[in-house]
Amino acid sequence: MSLVSRALAGAVVLSLAAGMAQAQAGLTSSPATVALTATKSATLTLSPTSATATLASITDSSASNQFSAVNLTTSWNLTSGTSVRLIGWFATPAQALVNGTDFIPSSKVEGRVGAAAFSPFSGGAVGGVGVANGSLQLFSQAVGAGTFLGSRSDQLDVRLNLANTFTVAGTYSGTLNLQAVVQ
Amino acid sequence: MTAAACGRALCLTLLGLSAARGAEGQTAGLAPAHVLSLALAAPNVLGVTVTSGGSQSIASLVDNATNAFPSPVVLQTNWNLNPGQTAEVDLIAYFAVPAQALSGGATQIPSSRILGRMATGLPTTYTAVSGAPVAGVGTAGGSLHLFRQAINGGNKVASRTDNLDLELNLVGFPTLAVGSYTGTLTIQAVTQ
């Protein structure tokens, strides 16, 4: 055995140690994973720009009793259905507007969106929305593939049609419900 | 070489030299002694485990808003390293395809919309997963450096536990179509 052999053996060990040093830099763990899921549900929203509509002075025997206009934005994000419909309705049709014991029925209240003709709130419910004899479908918007995501803005006009009707002096107030439905 | 000199390498020296020298003086016919040194590297250990929160779900996304994932991802990182050869441990979160971090049908949500924070790490406030790789781990534009842990003699064998909070920021993002969006966030540690 010579010193040369021992030196060689030592060199082998040193060589291996150097290899280990290089291996530790850049050592990576096995990857761990986190599964992410986010779900977007179908939506249908209705946003009026104002919660009130007013009429300063009632004129009897006239259809020219128009409330201040209300702008509405209807938005939808759907996966099915053929139409989005907007319904306006009074909970108690016989007492749409109340002044103490004096009432104006919903049949005397008319509405429209856009350039449509005024119609009374005296129809039936639509798609389960509304009440019998107190409802009015304001629009029906067709939807389908390509239009399941959309929105529209409308101006809602409401008036009292008091033709051949006289009212007791006072302030009449009531609540018109607006609700959209997909069919 | 002695075992102490080998450090983390396990060295076994078979030294027959003394006996051979003693024998040399008495018996000229003895074969020369041989020294055989063996070195065995102890395995370096670096691991990361999701101990909870490995499946994150938002039940109902809200458009144009920040949507938080409900619970933190709890990460345990463990190592067994030589501080003379390793300066630090880095933990990185990344998406393999940054432009498609979450996919739902034809709609893709990019990784820049996924934000993470680690109170015990580097992004202590919500930061987009849109950075660069670290030491070769991660993807360009789809990575988030979660922590950098210096390694020394006091923590060469150690572990740490961190909470990673995630959120999906849809502010200013186009309205999402109805459906589910899924993706995988990869977590990986690397030494430098």
Interface residues (C-beta under 8 A of the other chain):
Chain A: M1 S2 S5 R6 A9 G10 V12 V13 L16 A17 G19 M20 A21 A23 Q24 A25 G26 L27 T28 S29 S30 P31 A32 T33 V34 A35 L36 T37 A38 T39 K40 S41 A42 T43 N77 L78 T79 F148 L149
Chain B: M1 C6 G7 R8 A9 C11 G16 L17 A20 P32 A33 H34 V35 L36 S37 A39 A41 N44 L46 G47 V48 T49 V50 G53 G54 S55 Q56 S57 I58 A59 S60 L61 D63 N67 F69 V73 L75 T77 L81 N82 G84 Q85 T86 A87 A101 L102 G104 I109 I114 A135 G136 V137 L164 L166 L168 T175 L176 A177 V178 G179 S180 Y181 T182 G183 T184 L185 T186 I187 Q188 A189 V190 T191 Q192
